[in-house]
Amino acid sequence: MLAVVACAPARRSGPGDDDTSGGDASSVGGSGDNSNCGSGAEFVYTIDEFTNQLSRFDPHTKTFTDLGALSCNQGAATPFSMGVDRNTIAWVLYDSGTLYHVDINNGLACTPTTWNSPLGLIVFGMGFSTDTPGGTTDSLFVGGGGGQMASSFTLAKVNTAAMTAQMVGSEPDLPEMTGNSNAELWGFIPSDTSARVVQFNKTDGSILTSFNEPTLAGSTNGYAFAHWGGDYWVFLSQQAMTTVYQVDHTSGAITSTTLAPGRTVVGAGVSTCAPVVLQ
């Protein structure tokens, strides 16, 4: 939802995810093998709903660097969610159900994929996770359905070559998701009263770990979710303001809060090349 987030006209809302300053690869570490990672694949990237602005978020300085506005010829459709793979390609979903590849290192060129909403997956959050801890191959997981007001949502594993999806499980809420090089899949589930950060079982969709986040509860215009440096980063948008919350991976405690005026972040993508621990 990762990680995959919120768009007009089908606004995603709460019920009711090369300026190398700060965190570069030399200052962070993790369990993954980064030998086949593209340039810049270790960073967090975000997409704005109304401006189509693709930006890089630096968790060290908690600042955004704008890279440019996407022009994916979507007319009235707006970005809904985003994932980033280890080749530094952003997978940007629009609320029309169209999924694009955006080459972050090549002028933000948009290329439509052949995704045709298998299993009724029109809107969803998404995240890449390594197939094995420390591995060099990833799988894309998505969680969503035909619309934001559905009674239940599908968690699925995507065959990225054939653009097909295999159902893993079902979820009562629409998550934004993120994975990591520990072969884990995590999600942020918004709520008016009981927002949660959870770890999904990738084989059946069950919840392995759950942190209640009362500070993050309430109605939102959009939300996004990403891992970086072992912690989790929730982007919550209300009116013309996104607030970025850093969530501790061991306790679920919120350890920092950063305001981002003028942004409506609805997608945050980070590849499995990102660090899972700070050195």
N, C-alpha and C positions, 0 to 999 in steps of 0.2 A: 504498500500500500503500500520488494520492497519492495533495498531498497531499496521502488515503488521502496498532482493528486487532488483534483477538485476543480470542476470546470463548468462554465456556462456554455450552452443553455442548461445542460444537465449538471448543475453545480454539485460537486462532491462536497458534502458538509457533514459535520458531526450529526449523529442521529438525533431526532426530536420533535520515493528520496526520488602563455606559460610564464605566469608570475609564480615562481617557486619560493617566495619568501616564507619563512616559518618552517612548516613541516615538509621537508624533503626526505628522500629515501634514506639518506645517511643518518637521520636523527630518529628513525623509528625502526621497529623490528617486528617480526612475527614468525609464525610457524610455516608460512607458505613458501613455495618455490616460485620466484618471480622471473625465472629465466625466459618465459615467453610472454612477458607483459609489455604492452605498448607504452609509449612515452606519455606520462601523465596519468597512467591508469591507477596510480596510488591515491588520487585525490577524490574528494566528494564534489559532485556536480549537481546543480539544481536547475529547475525550469520554472518560469513565472507564467501564471495563467493568462494574464491580460496583455503582457508585452512580448510574450514568446522568448524572453531573454534567457539564454543559457549562461549560467555563471558557475564559477568554481568557488567552493566554500573551503576556507582554510580553518580547520579545527584548532590549530595552534593559536592563531590570532583572532579567530572567530569573526573573520571578515569575508566579504564576497568580492570577487573579481569578475566583472561582466565580460563575456567573451563574444557576444553578438546575439542578435535576434534571429530566430529561425524563420525561414520562409518556406514552409512545407506545403503551400497551396491548399490550405484547408478551409478557406472561406470563413464561415462563421464559427467553425469548430475551434476549440481551444485545447491546450495541453491538459492531460488528465493525470498521467504518471510517467515515471521514467526509471530505467535501469541502465547500468553501464557495464560492458563486458571487459575482459582483460586485454582486448585489442583497442581500447579507448573508443569504442563505438557506443554512442548513447542510443538506447531503445526508447523512443518517445511515443507514447500512446496519446492520441487525441480522443475527445469524448464522442467522436463519430464512430469510434471503433477501429480507426486506421492506425496501424503501427508502422513507424518509420525507423530506419537506421540513420543516425546522424554522426558523421565523421568529425570528431572533436578536433583532430589534428589536421584537417584538410578543408578549412573554410566553412565548417558546419554544413556541409552538403547533405541534403535530405534525400534518402532513397526509400520509396515505399516498399514494404515487405509484402509477401503473399498471404499474410495473416488474414483469415476470413472468419474469425470468431468461432472456432471449434468449441464444442460443449456450451455454446451460448455465451462465451466469454467476450463481451463487448467492452466493458469497463472493468479494470482490475488494477491492483498493485502488483509489483513484481520485484524479484531479487535473484541474483546469481549466487550460487553456493558451490564450493568445490565438491567433487564427488567423493573424495577421501581427504582426511585431515592433511594439510600441507601439500595437496596434489596440484597438478597443473591443468586439469580438465574440470569444467564447470557444468552445472545444469541450471536452467532458468525455471523458476517457480513463479506461478501467478495465482492470485486469489481474487475472485470477483464473480461477475455474472452479467445478466442482461441489463441491469440498471441498479441505481443506488438504493432503491426502495424495495428490493427483492426480500423475500422472507428468509432466504438462506443463500450462501455463496459457495462457489466451488474452489477448492485448492487443487491445482493441477501442475504437472511437470510438462514442460514444453520440449518437443523435439525441434530444435532450432534449425535443423536442415530441411525438414519437411514442413515445418510450421503447423504441426499437429500438437494435440494436447492429450495427456492421459490423466484422468481424474485420480487424485490421491485421497481426498477426503472432502468434507463439507464443513463450512463455518457459519455461525449465526450472524456474524458481522463482517463488514467489508474492511479488510486489513490493508495497510501498506506494509511492504516487506523489504527485507535486506538479508543478504547472506554474508559469509566470510570464509576465510581460508581454513578455518577449523571444521569445515563441512557442516556448519550450522545454518539454520534458517530462522530468522526472527521477524516479528511483526509488531506494528503499533495498531491497536484497535481503539478507535475513539468512542466516546460515549458522553451523553449529557451528564451522567452521574458516576461512571465507573471505568474510565479509560485504563487501558492496560498495555504493558510491553510484555510480549510473550515469545517463547521459543516453540516452534512447531516441530513435531515429529515428521520427517520428510517421507516416511513410508505410509502413514495413515492419517496425517493431518491433526493428530491429537496434540494437546498442549503439554509440553514437557516442563516448562517453567513459566510462571506468571508473576509479574510485578504490578500491583495496583498503583495507579498514578492519579490520585485525586486532584493534584494541581493542574493536570492536563485535561480534566473533564470540562465539558461545556460545549456549547454550539460553536462551530468553526466554519469559515468559508472554504477551508482546504487544509490538507495535512500531508506531510511527507516524512520519510524515515530512512536513516542510513546508519551503518556502523562505521567506526573509525577509531583506531588506537585502543581497541578493547571496549570502548563505551558506545552508547547508542545516542543518536541525535534526532530529536523530534522537531520538525518544523510545523508550527501551528499558525494558521493565518486567520486573522479576525479583522474585518473591514480592510483598511489599506495598510495593515501591519502584519508582518510575520515575526514570531518570537521563536528563537532556537533554544531548545532545552537539551542540556547534556545529561544523560541518564547513566549512572554507574552500573556496570555490567554484573556486579556481584550482589548489590543490594537493591537496585532499582531507585536509589535516591537521586534526586536532581541536584547536580553539583555545580551547574552554571546556567545562567539565563542571559540570552543576548537578544536585543531588539533589532529588527531590520525594517525600519520604516520604508514605506513605498513599495514593498515587495509582497507579492501573493504567491508564495512558493507552493506548488502543487505536485512537485515531483523531485525526488532526490535520488541520485544514482551513484553507486560506488562499486568498483569491481572487487574481486577476491584478491587483487594485488595490493589492496590497502592493508596497512598494518593492523594486527590484532593485539599488539602490546606496545607500549612506549618504552624505549631504552633510556 
